[in-house]
Amino acid sequence: MEAGDTGEPPSVRTEANRLRGIRDRALLLIVFGGALRRSEGAGIKCAHVSFEDRGLKLLIPGSKGDQVREGQRVCIRCAESEELCPAQALQRWLREASINEGPIFRPVPPSGNIPSSTRGPICGATVNDAVKRAAAAAGFTPDEVSAHSLRYGHLITAAEEGASLANLQRHARHSDPQTTARYIQEANRMSTTTSQHLEL
């Protein structure tokens, strides 16, 4: 049961909502920065993360693009803005929730008491809910976004900024370069339209 359910005093619900906000910020920035699938973001454990001066490294132990289950590495650079920095947001969540082992992203119950590492992580649906809450808070229509919007947004934005096919494929961990190429084609659609040659 997540924060926002009834049954707890207002002060307790306020603390639970504060913690959930800190968790969701870290979750969204990590999933966006890593171009992660929602299940990958939900399942991150402390042992999968290493912090460095320039950012952090994630180990994705098993995913859709890793059929042999060897594990894949994803690097996420620090952002210039503290508000938008995935590494700083994740470190804050770990401090606030007193998490140093096991699953990183855990449910925030109405009591505000973060469950122990034995209770397991959040599920993919919780990532989806966090995206929709953030969209609503920003004035967008929640039904128009999902957890995949973060992965899609990363790849489209990076492609628009000139990221190469090889680097995008590596970061997204696509096994087929044609899958990555579709994101680049979408990002470049306006700049490559032949209507620009019609002198309209």
Salt bridges, closest charged atoms under 4 A:
GLU2 OE1 - ARG23 NH2 2.83
GLU15 OE2 - ARG18 NH2 3.00
ASP24 OD1 - ARG23 NH2 2.96
ASP24 OD2 - ARG133 NH2 2.64
GLU40 OE2 - ARG37 NH1 2.86
GLU40 OE2 - ARG173 NH1 2.90
GLU52 OE2 - LYS57 NZ 3.38
GLU83 OE1 - ARG25 NH2 3.51
GLU96 OE1 - ARG18 NH2 2.97
GLU96 OE2 - ARG92 NE 3.89
GLU186 OE1 - ARG189 NH2 2.99
